């Protein structure tokens, strides 16, 4: 038979043992230490002073009188007895007074039970948990703080069609929800009754682009790199502000309106030669310029409405550029016009074209005359002839074989003979 008990190692009184009270008292002393165990503190070295019957837990790497007793329960005995050590077994719990907490011996050292891995099916803090809400907390606030540099709260779902979200309720009825609800785009939803929800904000998972499906009301100014930096900022994709390019406010001043670099952003501009504006119609000092261009910098058009200078206020000019320099300024309804070797022509915006030219007829046959500019067709083409040479007798002029590009001309005297005279020709038709 063993001399001690199997669990607490309490000494047994042996048969025919002398001084049985010694063994009995030793067993009682061990029970006094280990039953309903409580210790003053967890220390790695003995305290400077200790009272009779005080117990301590010996920490790792113990020193002094406790050297080699790591993990033991140390008892300070009566005067002259000094320290006595008791080896704990795995699972023993001791209340530690200076920590106001239970400590557990894990077989190696002392630790708090909460530091060990635990799994519970339900946990309620000041309220009841259930099979759906397995963690339930009733409190004025809940704190999740960092252990190290930061802290993350993770909400996971099984598939894209499931939900991982935070739901905010009013009297147990949903009013707002944010997270991944039925897909993997981040959404913020709101509800008036907990049944019908409206998506107020959606952030696409693939691009990060944010949309506001219900629209938005902005009370205040908008700023940042997504908004124009100035009234002539033409950065693609930026929001247009009131006053930009003369919309809703004064038009910005133009510098050189005749630049061919494609650097003028489309919009309205103020033109004032006294403030450095150049490139406008000749003699015009002030006005309003509308500049627009096609998809490339090669094609641009300008409209100019005068305020002061040649022609006064209210005159309208226009011009265009296609890959090269700007064409001449055309006033009013004139689209184009020029002086050629054959004469002059003017093209109007309604399609009317007028050609003026002076030629000298031949005595030996018809003179082939080319118009200063070709007409679109002979339809509605009208030609007026006038003899401008001073002669004694009557002279008549006639044309034949008129086409869209010219005609044959002759002049005759009263004897029906061809004569060489100066004839003015005015031809009116359409250029488109």
Buried (B, 14 or more C-beta within 10 A) or exposed (E): EEEEEEEBBBBBEEEEEEEEEEBBEEBEBBEEBBEEBEBBBBBBBBEEEBEEEBBBBBBEEBEEEBEEBBBBBBBBBEEEEEBBBBEBEEEBEBEBEEEEEBBBBBEEBBEEEEEEEEEEEEEBEEEEBEEEEEEBEEEEEEEEEEEEEEEEEEEEBEEEEEEEBEBEEEEEEBBBBBBBBEEEBBBBBBBEEBEEBEBBBBEEEEEEEEEEEEEEEEEEEEEEEEBBEEBBBBEEEBEBBEBBBBEEEEBBEBBBBBBBEEEBBEBBBBBBBEEEBEBBBEEBBBBBBBBEBEEEBEBBBBBBBBBBBEBEEEBBBBBEBEEEEBBEBBBEEBBBBEEEEBBBBBBBEEEBBBBBBEBEBBEEEBBEBBBBBBBBEEEEBEBEBEBEEEEEEEBEBBBEEBBBEBBBBBBBBEEEEBBEBBBBBBBBBBBE
